[in-house]
Amino acid sequence: MELLHLYDFLPSGHGYKIRLLLTQLGIPFERIEINILKGETRTPEFLSKNPNGKIPVLEIEPRKYLAESNAILVYLSEGTEFLPYDRFLRAQVLQWLCFEQCSHEPFIATSRFWISILGKAEKYSEAIKQKREPGYAALNLMDKHLTSQDFFVGERYTIADIALFAYTHVADEGGFDLTQYPAIQAWIERVKIQPRYISITEA
């Protein structure tokens, strides 16, 4: 098997999803830092790997690239315990991956980026306010779901949990208060005790 190469920006939750899954699967990889703040995703070299100009990008074999974090999660988890074989459970995992991209990430991750990565909370204050209600709506839905089960799908840890954990566990860095969500807090702790867990700051 070719050594995988992950083009990544360390603070990114999207890149973290891939690092976490690769580590938990025990798959060796080389991480290549791409600083999005310095425009390194806009260079001709990087755009040849992902014309959309975003990280993460996984080089599966020489000159064969896969982009979009949740697509990469599905690719890596095929045939493993992280993606159910059962047709309905598998569809539920995909449902949560879509939820993360459409109803969660645009509000929670973007707020974190403006506040904690760029350090420009004042500049984006009005936009951040507009992110609050839909962001909390996503957290409310998650907390309600987790009051009756330990993980998001089929009572087992899957890529649905990895996708949602990435930005949820650092939601406070985007100004979201998680103390009002006991089920989410308990789930975060369950994720952290999974085998081969790594933190978002670990390269």
TORDO-535606 format. One record per atom (N, C-alpha, C): atom name; z, x, y; residue in one letter. Coordinates in nm, 2 decimals, decimal comma, padded with zeros to 4 digits. Layout:
REM TORDO-535606
> CA Z X Y A
...
***
This chain:
REM TORDO-535606
> N 00,00 00,08 -00,12 M
> CA 00,00 00,00 00,00 M
> C 00,00 00,09 00,13 M
> N -00,09 00,05 00,22 E
> CA -00,09 00,13 00,35 E
> C 00,04 00,11 00,42 E
> N 00,08 00,21 00,49 L
> CA 00,20 00,20 00,58 L
> C 00,16 00,11 00,69 L
> N 00,24 00,01 00,72 L
> CA 00,22 -00,09 00,82 L
> C 00,26 -00,02 00,96 L
> N 00,18 -00,06 01,06 H
> CA 00,21 -00,01 01,20 H
> C 00,24 -00,13 01,28 H
> N 00,35 -00,14 01,35 L
> CA 00,39 -00,25 01,43 L
> C 00,39 -00,21 01,58 L
> N 00,30 -00,27 01,65 Y
> CA 00,29 -00,24 01,80 Y
> C 00,38 -00,34 01,86 Y
> N 00,48 -00,29 01,93 D
> CA 00,60 -00,37 01,97 D
> C 00,66 -00,33 02,10 D
> N 00,73 -00,42 02,16 F
> CA 00,81 -00,39 02,29 F
> C 00,95 -00,42 02,25 F
> N 01,04 -00,32 02,25 L
> CA 01,17 -00,34 02,19 L
> C 01,25 -00,46 02,23 L
> N 01,26 -00,49 02,36 P
> CA 01,34 -00,61 02,40 P
> C 01,28 -00,74 02,36 P
> N 01,15 -00,74 02,31 S
> CA 01,09 -00,87 02,28 S
> C 01,14 -00,94 02,16 S
> N 01,17 -01,06 02,17 G
> CA 01,22 -01,14 02,05 G
> C 01,10 -01,16 01,95 G
> N 00,98 -01,17 02,00 H
> CA 00,87 -01,18 01,91 H
> C 00,85 -01,06 01,82 H
> N 00,86 -00,94 01,88 G
> CA 00,86 -00,82 01,80 G
> C 00,98 -00,81 01,71 G
> N 01,09 -00,85 01,76 Y
> CA 01,21 -00,85 01,67 Y
> C 01,20 -00,93 01,55 Y
> N 01,14 -01,05 01,56 K
> CA 01,12 -01,13 01,44 K
> C 01,05 -01,04 01,33 K
> N 00,95 -00,97 01,36 I
> CA 00,88 -00,89 01,26 I
> C 00,96 -00,77 01,21 I
> N 01,03 -00,70 01,30 R
> CA 01,11 -00,59 01,26 R
> C 01,22 -00,64 01,16 R
> N 01,28 -00,76 01,19 L
> CA 01,39 -00,81 01,11 L
> C 01,34 -00,85 00,97 L
> N 01,22 -00,92 00,97 L
> CA 01,17 -00,96 00,84 L
> C 01,13 -00,84 00,76 L
> N 01,06 -00,74 00,82 L
> CA 01,01 -00,62 00,74 L
> C 01,13 -00,55 00,69 L
> N 01,24 -00,54 00,77 T
> CA 01,36 -00,47 00,72 T
> C 01,42 -00,54 00,61 T
> N 01,43 -00,67 00,62 Q
> CA 01,50 -00,75 00,51 Q
> C 01,41 -00,76 00,39 Q
> N 01,28 -00,74 00,40 L
> CA 01,20 -00,73 00,28 L
> C 01,20 -00,59 00,22 L
> N 01,25 -00,49 00,30 G
> CA 01,25 -00,36 00,25 G
> C 01,11 -00,29 00,26 G
> N 01,03 -00,34 00,35 I
> CA 00,90 -00,28 00,36 I
> C 00,90 -00,17 00,47 I
> N 00,86 -00,05 00,44 P
> CA 00,86 00,05 00,54 P
> C 00,75 00,03 00,64 P
> N 00,77 00,07 00,77 F
> CA 00,67 00,05 00,87 F
> C 00,70 00,15 00,98 F
> N 00,59 00,18 01,06 E
> CA 00,60 00,26 01,18 E
> C 00,60 00,17 01,30 E
> N 00,70 00,18 01,39 R
> CA 00,70 00,10 01,51 R
> C 00,64 00,18 01,62 R
> N 00,55 00,13 01,69 I
> CA 00,48 00,19 01,81 I
> C 00,52 00,11 01,93 I
> N 00,59 00,18 02,02 E
> CA 00,63 00,11 02,14 E
> C 00,52 00,09 02,24 E
> N 00,50 -00,04 02,29 I
> CA 00,40 -00,07 02,39 I
> C 00,48 -00,14 02,50 I
> N 00,49 -00,07 02,62 N
> CA 00,56 -00,12 02,73 N
> C 00,48 -00,22 02,81 N
> N 00,52 -00,34 02,79 I
> CA 00,44 -00,45 02,86 I
> C 00,47 -00,44 03,01 I
> N 00,58 -00,39 03,05 L
> CA 00,61 -00,38 03,20 L
> C 00,52 -00,28 03,27 L
> N 00,46 -00,19 03,19 K
> CA 00,37 -00,08 03,25 K
> C 00,23 -00,12 03,22 K
> N 00,20 -00,24 03,18 G
> CA 00,06 -00,28 03,16 G
> C 00,00 -00,22 03,04 G
> N 00,08 -00,18 02,94 E
> CA 00,02 -00,11 02,82 E
> C -00,05 -00,20 02,73 E
> N -00,03 -00,33 02,74 T
> CA -00,10 -00,43 02,66 T
> C -00,24 -00,46 02,72 T
> N -00,27 -00,41 02,84 R
> CA -00,39 -00,44 02,91 R
> C -00,50 -00,33 02,90 R
> N -00,46 -00,23 02,83 T
> CA -00,56 -00,11 02,82 T
> C -00,67 -00,15 02,72 T
> N -00,78 -00,09 02,74 P
> CA -00,90 -00,11 02,64 P
> C -00,86 -00,08 02,50 P
> N -00,78 00,02 02,48 E
> CA -00,74 00,06 02,34 E
> C -00,65 -00,05 02,28 E
> N -00,56 -00,11 02,36 F
> CA -00,47 -00,21 02,30 F
> C -00,55 -00,34 02,28 F
> N -00,64 -00,37 02,38 L
> CA -00,72 -00,50 02,37 L
> C -00,82 -00,49 02,26 L
> N -00,85 -00,38 02,21 S
> CA -00,93 -00,37 02,09 S
> C -00,86 -00,41 01,97 S
> N -00,73 -00,40 01,97 K
> CA -00,64 -00,45 01,86 K
> C -00,61 -00,60 01,87 K
> N -00,58 -00,64 01,99 N
> CA -00,55 -00,78 02,02 N
> C -00,61 -00,82 02,16 N
> N -00,73 -00,89 02,15 P
> CA -00,80 -00,92 02,28 P
> C -00,71 -01,01 02,37 P
> N -00,61 -01,08 02,31 N
> CA -00,52 -01,16 02,39 N
> C -00,42 -01,08 02,47 N
> N -00,41 -00,95 02,44 G
> CA -00,33 -00,86 02,52 G
> C -00,18 -00,89 02,51 G
> N -00,13 -00,92 02,39 K
> CA 00,01 -00,94 02,37 K
> C 00,06 -00,87 02,25 K
> N 00,19 -00,84 02,25 I
> CA 00,26 -00,79 02,13 I
> C 00,34 -00,90 02,07 I
> N 00,37 -00,90 01,94 P
> CA 00,35 -00,79 01,85 P
> C 00,21 -00,79 01,79 P
> N 00,16 -00,68 01,74 V
> CA 00,04 -00,67 01,66 V
> C 00,08 -00,59 01,54 V
> N 00,04 -00,64 01,42 L
> CA 00,07 -00,56 01,30 L
> C -00,06 -00,51 01,24 L
> N -00,07 -00,38 01,23 E
> CA -00,18 -00,32 01,17 E
> C -00,16 -00,31 01,02 E
> N -00,23 -00,40 00,94 I
> CA -00,20 -00,41 00,80 I
> C -00,27 -00,30 00,72 I
> N -00,38 -00,26 00,76 E
> CA -00,45 -00,14 00,71 E
> C -00,54 -00,09 00,82 E
> N -00,59 00,03 00,81 P
> CA -00,67 00,09 00,92 P
> C -00,77 -00,01 00,98 P
> N -00,75 -00,03 01,11 R
> CA -00,83 -00,12 01,19 R
> C -00,84 -00,27 01,15 R
> N -00,74 -00,31 01,08 K
> CA -00,72 -00,45 01,04 K
> C -00,59 -00,50 01,10 K
> N -00,60 -00,59 01,20 Y
> CA -00,49 -00,62 01,29 Y
> C -00,46 -00,77 01,28 Y
> N -00,33 -00,80 01,29 L
> CA -00,29 -00,94 01,29 L
> C -00,19 -00,96 01,41 L
> N -00,22 -01,06 01,49 A
> CA -00,13 -01,09 01,61 A
> C -00,06 -01,22 01,59 A
> N 00,02 -01,26 01,69 E
> CA 00,10 -01,38 01,70 E
> C 00,21 -01,37 01,60 E
> N 00,33 -01,36 01,65 S
> CA 00,45 -01,33 01,57 S
> C 00,47 -01,43 01,45 S
> N 00,45 -01,56 01,47 N
> CA 00,48 -01,65 01,36 N
> C 00,37 -01,64 01,25 N
> N 00,25 -01,61 01,29 A
> CA 00,14 -01,59 01,19 A
> C 00,18 -01,47 01,11 A
> N 00,23 -01,36 01,18 I
> CA 00,27 -01,24 01,10 I
> C 00,38 -01,27 01,01 I
> N 00,48 -01,35 01,05 L
> CA 00,59 -01,39 00,96 L
> C 00,54 -01,46 00,84 L
> N 00,44 -01,55 00,85 V
> CA 00,39 -01,62 00,74 V
> C 00,32 -01,52 00,64 V
> N 00,24 -01,44 00,70 Y
> CA 00,16 -01,34 00,62 Y
> C 00,26 -01,25 00,54 Y
> N 00,36 -01,20 00,60 L
> CA 00,45 -01,11 00,54 L
> C 00,54 -01,18 00,43 L
> N 00,57 -01,31 00,45 S
> CA 00,66 -01,38 00,37 S
> C 00,60 -01,45 00,25 S
> N 00,46 -01,45 00,24 E
> CA 00,39 -01,51 00,13 E
> C 00,44 -01,45 00,00 E
> N 00,48 -01,54 -00,09 G
> CA 00,53 -01,49 -00,23 G
> C 00,67 -01,43 -00,23 G
> N 00,74 -01,46 -00,12 T
> CA 00,88 -01,41 -00,12 T
> C 00,98 -01,53 -00,10 T
> N 01,11 -01,50 -00,11 E
> CA 01,21 -01,60 -00,09 E
> C 01,22 -01,66 00,05 E
> N 01,15 -01,59 00,14 F
> CA 01,16 -01,63 00,28 F
> C 01,06 -01,74 00,32 F
> N 00,97 -01,78 00,23 L
> CA 00,88 -01,89 00,25 L
> C 00,87 -01,97 00,12 L
> N 00,92 -02,09 00,13 P
> CA 00,93 -02,18 00,01 P
> C 00,80 -02,20 -00,06 P
> N 00,80 -02,21 -00,19 Y
> CA 00,67 -02,25 -00,26 Y
> C 00,65 -02,40 -00,26 Y
> N 00,76 -02,48 -00,26 D
> CA 00,75 -02,62 -00,26 D
> C 00,67 -02,67 -00,13 D
> N 00,57 -02,75 -00,16 R
> CA 00,48 -02,79 -00,05 R
> C 00,54 -02,85 00,07 R
> N 00,64 -02,94 00,05 F
> CA 00,71 -03,01 00,16 F
> C 00,80 -02,92 00,23 F
> N 00,87 -02,83 00,16 L
> CA 00,96 -02,74 00,23 L
> C 00,88 -02,64 00,31 L
> N 00,77 -02,60 00,25 R
> CA 00,68 -02,50 00,32 R
> C 00,63 -02,56 00,45 R
> N 00,59 -02,69 00,45 A
> CA 00,54 -02,76 00,57 A
> C 00,66 -02,77 00,67 A
> N 00,78 -02,79 00,62 Q
> CA 00,89 -02,79 00,71 Q
> C 00,91 -02,66 00,78 Q
> N 00,90 -02,55 00,71 V
> CA 00,90 -02,42 00,77 V
> C 00,80 -02,41 00,89 V
> N 00,68 -02,45 00,86 L
> CA 00,57 -02,44 00,96 L
> C 00,60 -02,54 01,07 L
> N 00,67 -02,65 01,05 Q
> CA 00,71 -02,74 01,15 Q
> C 00,80 -02,67 01,25 Q
> N 00,90 -02,60 01,20 W
> CA 00,99 -02,53 01,28 W
> C 00,93 -02,41 01,36 W
> N 00,83 -02,35 01,29 L
> CA 00,76 -02,24 01,36 L
> C 00,68 -02,30 01,48 L
> N 00,62 -02,41 01,46 C
> CA 00,55 -02,48 01,58 C
> C 00,65 -02,52 01,68 C
> N 00,76 -02,57 01,64 F
> CA 00,87 -02,61 01,74 F
> C 00,91 -02,49 01,82 F
> N 00,93 -02,38 01,75 E
> CA 00,98 -02,26 01,83 E
> C 00,88 -02,22 01,93 E
> N 00,75 -02,23 01,90 Q
> CA 00,65 -02,19 01,99 Q
> C 00,62 -02,29 02,11 Q
> N 00,64 -02,41 02,08 C
> CA 00,60 -02,52 02,18 C
> C 00,72 -02,57 02,26 C
> N 00,83 -02,59 02,19 S
> CA 00,95 -02,66 02,25 S
> C 01,07 -02,57 02,28 S
> N 01,06 -02,44 02,24 H
> CA 01,18 -02,35 02,25 H
> C 01,14 -02,23 02,33 H
> N 01,05 -02,15 02,28 E
> CA 01,02 -02,02 02,34 E
> C 00,97 -02,03 02,49 E
> N 00,89 -02,13 02,53 P
> CA 00,85 -02,13 02,67 P
> C 00,96 -02,15 02,77 P
> N 01,07 -02,20 02,72 F
> CA 01,18 -02,22 02,81 F
> C 01,29 -02,12 02,80 F
> N 01,34 -02,09 02,68 I
> CA 01,45 -02,00 02,66 I
> C 01,40 -01,86 02,67 I
> N 01,29 -01,82 02,61 A
> CA 01,25 -01,68 02,61 A
> C 01,20 -01,64 02,75 A
> N 01,12 -01,74 02,81 T
> CA 01,07 -01,71 02,95 T
> C 01,18 -01,69 03,05 T
> N 01,28 -01,77 03,04 S
> CA 01,40 -01,75 03,13 S
> C 01,46 -01,62 03,11 S
> N 01,48 -01,58 02,98 R
> CA 01,54 -01,45 02,95 R
> C 01,45 -01,33 03,01 R
> N 01,32 -01,35 03,00 F
> CA 01,23 -01,24 03,05 F
> C 01,25 -01,23 03,20 F
> N 01,25 -01,34 03,27 W
> CA 01,26 -01,33 03,42 W
> C 01,40 -01,27 03,46 W
> N 01,50 -01,32 03,39 I
> CA 01,64 -01,28 03,43 I
> C 01,68 -01,14 03,38 I
> N 01,66 -01,12 03,25 S
> CA 01,72 -01,00 03,19 S
> C 01,62 -00,88 03,17 S
> N 01,50 -00,91 03,16 I
> CA 01,40 -00,81 03,13 I
> C 01,34 -00,76 03,27 I
> N 01,29 -00,86 03,35 L
> CA 01,24 -00,82 03,48 L
> C 01,35 -00,80 03,58 L
> N 01,46 -00,87 03,56 G
> CA 01,57 -00,86 03,66 G
> C 01,54 -00,93 03,79 G
> N 01,46 -01,04 03,79 K
> CA 01,41 -01,11 03,91 K
> C 01,45 -01,25 03,91 K
> N 01,58 -01,28 03,88 A
> CA 01,63 -01,42 03,87 A
> C 01,61 -01,49 04,00 A
> N 01,63 -01,42 04,11 E
> CA 01,62 -01,48 04,25 E
> C 01,48 -01,52 04,27 E
> N 01,39 -01,43 04,24 K
> CA 01,24 -01,46 04,27 K
> C 01,20 -01,58 04,19 K
> N 01,24 -01,59 04,07 Y
> CA 01,20 -01,70 03,98 Y
> C 01,30 -01,82 03,97 Y
> N 01,39 -01,82 04,07 S
> CA 01,50 -01,92 04,06 S
> C 01,45 -02,07 04,04 S
> N 01,35 -02,10 04,11 E
> CA 01,31 -02,24 04,11 E
> C 01,24 -02,27 03,97 E
> N 01,16 -02,18 03,92 A
> CA 01,10 -02,19 03,79 A
> C 01,20 -02,19 03,68 A
> N 01,31 -02,11 03,70 I
> CA 01,42 -02,11 03,60 I
> C 01,49 -02,24 03,59 I
> N 01,51 -02,30 03,71 K
> CA 01,57 -02,43 03,71 K
> C 01,49 -02,54 03,63 K
> N 01,36 -02,53 03,64 Q
> CA 01,27 -02,62 03,57 Q
> C 01,27 -02,60 03,42 Q
> N 01,31 -02,48 03,38 K
> CA 01,32 -02,45 03,24 K
> C 01,45 -02,50 03,17 K
> N 01,55 -02,53 03,25 R
> CA 01,68 -02,56 03,20 R
> C 01,68 -02,69 03,11 R
> N 01,63 -02,80 03,16 E
> CA 01,64 -02,92 03,09 E
> C 01,56 -02,92 02,95 E
> N 01,43 -02,87 02,95 P
> CA 01,37 -02,86 02,82 P
> C 01,43 -02,76 02,73 P
> N 01,48 -02,65 02,78 G
> CA 01,55 -02,55 02,70 G
> C 01,67 -02,61 02,63 G
> N 01,75 -02,68 02,71 Y
> CA 01,87 -02,74 02,65 Y
> C 01,84 -02,85 02,55 Y
> N 01,72 -02,92 02,58 A
> CA 01,68 -03,02 02,48 A
> C 01,65 -02,96 02,35 A
> N 01,59 -02,84 02,35 A
> CA 01,56 -02,77 02,22 A
> C 01,69 -02,73 02,15 A
> N 01,78 -02,68 02,23 L
> CA 01,91 -02,64 02,17 L
> C 01,99 -02,76 02,12 L
> N 01,98 -02,87 02,19 N
> CA 02,05 -02,99 02,14 N
> C 01,99 -03,04 02,01 N
> N 01,86 -03,03 02,00 L
> CA 01,80 -03,08 01,87 L
> C 01,84 -02,98 01,76 L
> N 01,83 -02,85 01,78 M
> CA 01,87 -02,75 01,68 M
> C 02,02 -02,77 01,64 M
> N 02,11 -02,79 01,73 D
> CA 02,25 -02,80 01,70 D
> C 02,27 -02,93 01,62 D
> N 02,20 -03,04 01,65 K
> CA 02,22 -03,16 01,57 K
> C 02,17 -03,14 01,43 K
> N 02,06 -03,07 01,42 H
> CA 02,00 -03,04 01,28 H
> C 02,10 -02,96 01,20 H
> N 02,16 -02,86 01,26 L
> CA 02,25 -02,77 01,19 L
> C 02,39 -02,82 01,16 L
> N 02,42 -02,93 01,22 T
> CA 02,55 -02,99 01,19 T
> C 02,56 -03,04 01,04 T
> N 02,44 -03,06 00,98 S
> CA 02,44 -03,11 00,84 S
> C 02,39 -03,01 00,74 S
> N 02,35 -02,89 00,78 Q
> CA 02,30 -02,79 00,69 Q
> C 02,32 -02,65 00,75 Q
> N 02,32 -02,56 00,66 D
> CA 02,35 -02,42 00,70 D
> C 02,23 -02,35 00,76 D
> N 02,11 -02,38 00,71 F
> CA 01,99 -02,32 00,76 F
> C 01,89 -02,43 00,79 F
> N 01,77 -02,39 00,85 F
> CA 01,68 -02,49 00,89 F
> C 01,61 -02,57 00,79 F
> N 01,58 -02,50 00,68 V
> CA 01,49 -02,56 00,57 V
> C 01,55 -02,54 00,43 V
> N 01,57 -02,64 00,36 G
> CA 01,61 -02,63 00,22 G
> C 01,73 -02,56 00,19 G
> N 01,83 -02,55 00,28 E
> CA 01,96 -02,49 00,26 E
> C 01,94 -02,34 00,22 E
> N 01,84 -02,28 00,27 R
> CA 01,83 -02,13 00,24 R
> C 01,77 -02,07 00,37 R
> N 01,79 -01,94 00,38 Y
> CA 01,75 -01,86 00,49 Y
> C 01,60 -01,83 00,47 Y
> N 01,52 -01,87 00,57 T
> CA 01,37 -01,85 00,57 T
> C 01,32 -01,80 00,70 T
> N 01,19 -01,78 00,71 I
> CA 01,13 -01,74 00,83 I
> C 01,15 -01,84 00,94 I
> N 01,18 -01,96 00,91 A
> CA 01,21 -02,06 01,02 A
> C 01,34 -02,02 01,09 A
> N 01,43 -01,97 01,02 D
> CA 01,56 -01,92 01,08 D
> C 01,53 -01,79 01,16 D
> N 01,45 -01,70 01,11 I
> CA 01,42 -01,58 01,18 I
> C 01,35 -01,61 01,31 I
> N 01,25 -01,70 01,30 A
> CA 01,17 -01,73 01,43 A
> C 01,26 -01,79 01,53 A
> N 01,35 -01,88 01,49 L
> CA 01,44 -01,95 01,59 L
> C 01,56 -01,86 01,64 L
> N 01,60 -01,77 01,55 F
> CA 01,71 -01,69 01,58 F
> C 01,68 -01,59 01,69 F
> N 01,56 -01,54 01,68 A
> CA 01,52 -01,43 01,77 A
> C 01,55 -01,45 01,92 A
> N 01,52 -01,56 01,97 Y
> CA 01,55 -01,59 02,11 Y
> C 01,68 -01,68 02,13 Y
> N 01,72 -01,75 02,03 T
> CA 01,84 -01,83 02,04 T
> C 01,96 -01,75 02,06 T
> N 01,97 -01,64 01,98 H
> CA 02,10 -01,57 01,98 H
> C 02,12 -01,49 02,11 H
> N 02,01 -01,47 02,19 V
> CA 02,02 -01,41 02,32 V
> C 01,99 -01,50 02,43 V
> N 02,01 -01,63 02,40 A
> CA 01,98 -01,73 02,50 A
> C 02,06 -01,72 02,63 A
> N 02,18 -01,66 02,61 D
> CA 02,27 -01,64 02,73 D
> C 02,21 -01,55 02,83 D
> N 02,12 -01,46 02,78 E
> CA 02,05 -01,36 02,87 E
> C 01,95 -01,43 02,95 E
> N 01,92 -01,56 02,92 G
> CA 01,83 -01,64 03,00 G
> C 01,91 -01,75 03,07 G
> N 02,04 -01,74 03,08 G
> CA 02,12 -01,83 03,15 G
> C 02,16 -01,96 03,08 G
> N 02,14 -01,96 02,94 F
> CA 02,18 -02,08 02,87 F
> C 02,32 -02,06 02,80 F
> N 02,40 -02,16 02,81 D
> CA 02,54 -02,16 02,76 D
> C 02,54 -02,21 02,62 D
> N 02,57 -02,12 02,52 L
> CA 02,57 -02,16 02,38 L
> C 02,71 -02,20 02,34 L
> N 02,81 -02,19 02,42 T
> CA 02,94 -02,23 02,38 T
> C 02,96 -02,38 02,35 T
> N 02,87 -02,46 02,40 Q
> CA 02,87 -02,60 02,38 Q
> C 02,80 -02,64 02,25 Q
> N 02,76 -02,54 02,17 Y
> CA 02,68 -02,57 02,05 Y
> C 02,75 -02,50 01,93 Y
> N 02,85 -02,56 01,87 P
> CA 02,92 -02,50 01,76 P
> C 02,84 -02,48 01,64 P
> N 02,75 -02,57 01,61 A
> CA 02,67 -02,56 01,49 A
> C 02,57 -02,44 01,50 A
> N 02,51 -02,42 01,62 I
> CA 02,42 -02,31 01,65 I
> C 02,50 -02,18 01,64 I
> N 02,62 -02,18 01,70 Q
> CA 02,70 -02,05 01,69 Q
> C 02,74 -02,02 01,55 Q
> N 02,77 -02,11 01,47 A
> CA 02,80 -02,09 01,33 A
> C 02,68 -02,04 01,25 A
> N 02,56 -02,10 01,28 W
> CA 02,44 -02,05 01,22 W
> C 02,40 -01,91 01,26 W
> N 02,42 -01,88 01,38 I
> CA 02,40 -01,74 01,43 I
> C 02,48 -01,64 01,35 I
> N 02,61 -01,67 01,32 E
> CA 02,69 -01,58 01,24 E
> C 02,64 -01,57 01,10 E
> N 02,59 -01,68 01,05 R
> CA 02,54 -01,68 00,91 R
> C 02,41 -01,59 00,90 R
> N 02,33 -01,60 01,00 V
> CA 02,21 -01,51 01,00 V
> C 02,25 -01,37 01,01 V
> N 02,35 -01,34 01,09 K
> CA 02,40 -01,20 01,10 K
> C 02,46 -01,13 00,98 K
> N 02,50 -01,21 00,88 I
> CA 02,55 -01,16 00,76 I
> C 02,45 -01,16 00,65 I
> N 02,33 -01,19 00,68 Q
> CA 02,22 -01,18 00,57 Q
> C 02,20 -01,03 00,54 Q
> N 02,16 -01,00 00,41 P
> CA 02,13 -00,87 00,37 P
> C 02,03 -00,80 00,46 P
> N 02,06 -00,67 00,50 R
> CA 01,97 -00,59 00,57 R
> C 01,94 -00,64 00,72 R
> N 02,04 -00,71 00,77 Y
> CA 02,02 -00,76 00,91 Y
> C 02,02 -00,64 01,00 Y
> N 01,94 -00,65 01,11 I
> CA 01,94 -00,56 01,22 I
> C 01,94 -00,63 01,35 I
> N 02,00 -00,57 01,45 S
> CA 02,01 -00,63 01,58 S
> C 01,88 -00,62 01,66 S
> N 01,86 -00,70 01,76 I
> CA 01,74 -00,70 01,84 I
> C 01,72 -00,56 01,91 I
> N 01,82 -00,48 01,93 T
> CA 01,81 -00,35 02,00 T
> C 01,78 -00,24 01,90 T
> N 01,77 -00,27 01,77 E
> CA 01,75 -00,16 01,67 E
> C 01,60 -00,14 01,65 E
> N 01,55 -00,02 01,68 A
> CA 01,41 00,01 01,66 A
> C 01,37 00,02 01,51 A
***
